[in-house]
Amino acid sequence: MTPFELSVMFFLQMAFILGVCRATAWVFMKIGQSRVVSEMIAGVLIGPSLMGWMFPEFSAYLFPTESKAILFSVAQLGLVLYMFLIGVEFNVDLIRKRVRSAASISIAGIVAPFLLGGTLAYFIADDPQLFAEKTTSLEAVLFMGAAMAITAFPMLARIIFEQGLTKTSLGTLALAAGSIDDMAAWCVLALVLASFNSDWSIALIAIGGGIFFAIVCLTLVRRLLQPMGERVEKSGVISPDMLVFTLMLVMLGAWFTDYIQIYAVFGAFIMGVAMPRGKFAAELHRTMYPLTVALLLPVFFVYSGLNTKIGLVNTPALWALTALVLLVAIAGKGVACYLAARWSGEPHKEAMGIGTLMNARGLMELIILNIGLERGIIEPTLFTIMVLMAVITTLMATPIFERIYGKKELRTT
C-alpha cells in the first residue's frame, strides 16, 4: 500500500476501533466492569480470535499488515501521554506515610510471582509451542518470572481513577507498590534481552540510565519547573507555549527511557511526577486527559489484540496449562500482596483491596508479551495463554474490589 492509501485506511481503522470500544464499554459497564477492561476485551474481539475468524476478508482489508506500524506508533503515543498524566496525579506525600507497607507489598509482589512463574517456565522451557528454540532455559525462567511479576500499572492507575481512589492512601499505596514492581520487572527484562543478544551492556545501560534519569527529573527538572507552576497558580491557565514545552519534555523523557530499553512509559511517568502540583497539574489533566483516553489509548488494546489468537490454545493440555498459569498468577500476585499488606499492619479489607488491585494485569503485561513475541523469545501460543491470563485477572479486579471494599469505606490518611 502507498503512504496515501495507508493514511486513508488509518482514519477508517480509528473510526472502527472507537466504535467497537465504545459499544463494548457500554455492555461491560452495565455489569460493573471498568472501561479499561472493556477496551482490553474489545482489542481481543477485533483481532483474529473473533473478527479475523468470523470475517477474515474484512479483517484483512481493515487491518493490512502494512498498517500495523502506524497503529503501533499511535498506541505508543497514547501510552506515553496517559502515563505522564498518571505521574502528574501521583501523590508522593501519601507514600511517605506508608513507606513500610509500600516496600513490603512491592517485595512480595515481585519475589512471589517471579519464583512461581520462573519455576513454571523451567518445566515448559523446552516446548517449541511456547518458547523459541533459541531461547535458553535461563532466559525462559527470567522472562516468565518478569511477566508474572509485572503489574498492569497504567490499568491499575485507570481502575483507581475510575473508582475514585486517586487521592486516597489505598490508591496511592497500590500505585507505589505497582510502580516499584514494574520497574523491577523491566530491569529483569533488560537482563533477558541482554542475554538473548549476548550483550550485557544492555542491562547495565538500562538500569543505570533509569536511575540517573529519575534522579535528574525529580531534583533538577522539578526545581527548574517551579517558576512555571507559580505562573499558572497566578493566571489560572496553562498557556499554549507552556503546554508545548511540557509535551516536549514528555517526549524527550519517553525517548530516553525507550532508548536505554526500560520503556517509554516510565520516562513519561517520572516526568509527570516531576511536574508542579496544584493548579498546574489540574490544568494538565483537564486539557490532556479526555483526548488521551478517548482517542489514543484504545489503539494499544487493538494492536495487542491483532497478535492474540485464542485458536492456538486448541488441546486439553494447553487449556490445562492456561489454568495453571492463571492459578500461579493469582497466587503470586494477589495472595502474596494481601499477606504482605496484612504483615505491614494494614486492615483486612484494605489488604484485600490492595491484593485485588495488584493482581490486575493487562496493559503492561501486553507490553512485555509483545516485546517477547517481537524479539522471538516466546511463541504465539504462549503469547495467547498469557494474554488470556491478563484479561481474566484484570476482569476480576473491579467486581471483587467493590464486593470486599466499597467506595464509602476509603481511608484518606
C-alpha positions, 0 to 999 in steps of 0.5 A: 500500500502507498503512504496515501492509501495507508493514511486513508485506511488509518482514519477508517481503522480509528473510526472502527476501533472507537466504535467497537470500544465504545459499544463494548464499554457500554455492555461491560459497564452495565455489569460493573466492569471498568472501561479499561477492561472493556477496551482490553476485551474489545482489542481481543474481539477485533483481532483474529480470535473473533473478527479475523475468524468470523470475517477474515476478508474484512479483517484483512482489508481493515487491518493490512499488515502494512498498517500495523506500524502506524497503529503501533506508533499511535498506541505508543503515543497514547501510552506515553501521554496517559502515563505522564498524566498518571505521574502528574496525579501521583501523590508522593506525600501519601507514600511517605506515610506508608513507606513500610507497607509500600516496600513490603507489598512491592517485595512480595509482589515481585519475589512471589510471582517471579519464583512461581512463574520462573519455576513454571517456565523451567518445566515448559522451557523446552516446548517449541509451542511456547518458547523459541528454540533459541531461547535458553532455559535461563532466559525462559525462567527470567522472562516468565518470572518478569511477566508474572511479576509485572503489574498492569500499572497504567490499568491499575492507575485507570481502575483507581481513577475510575473508582475514585481512589486517586487521592486516597492512601489505598490508591496511592499505596497500590500505585507505589507498590505497582510502580516499584514492581514494574520497574523491577520487572523491566530491569529483569527484562533488560537482563533477558534481552541482554542475554538473548543478544549476548550483550550485557551492556544492555542491562547495565545501560538500562538500569543505570540510565533509569536511575540517573534519569529519575534522579535528574527529573525529580531534583533538577527538572522539578526545581527548574519547573517551579517558576512555571507552576507559580505562573499558572497558580497566578493566571489560572491557565496553562498557556499554549507555549507552556503546554508545548514545552511540557509535551516536549519534555514528555517526549524527550523523557519517553525517548530516553527511557525507550532508548536505554530499553526500560520503556517509554512509559516510565520516562513519561511517568517520572516526568509527570511526577516531576511536574508542579502540583496544584493548579498546574497539574489540574490544568494538565489533566483537564486539557490532556486527559479526555483526548488521551483516553478517548482517542489514543489509548484504545489503539494499544488494546487493538494492536495487542489484540491483532497478535492474540489468537485464542485458536492456538490454545486448541488441546486439553493440555494447553487449556490445562496449562492456561489454568495453571498459569492463571492459578500461579498468577493469582497466587503470586500476585494477589495472595502474596500482596494481601499477606504482605499488606496484612504483615505491614499492619494494614486492615483486612479489607484494605489488604484485600483491596490492595491484593485485588488491585495488584493482581490486575494485569493487562496493559503492561503485561501486553507490553512485555508479551509483545516485546517477547513475541517481537524479539522471538523469545516466546511463541504465539501460543504462549503469547495467547495463554498469557494474554488470556491470563491478563484479561481474566485477572484484570476482569476480576479486579473491579467486581471483587474490589467493590464486593470486599471494599466499597467506595464509602469505606476509603481511608484518606490518611 
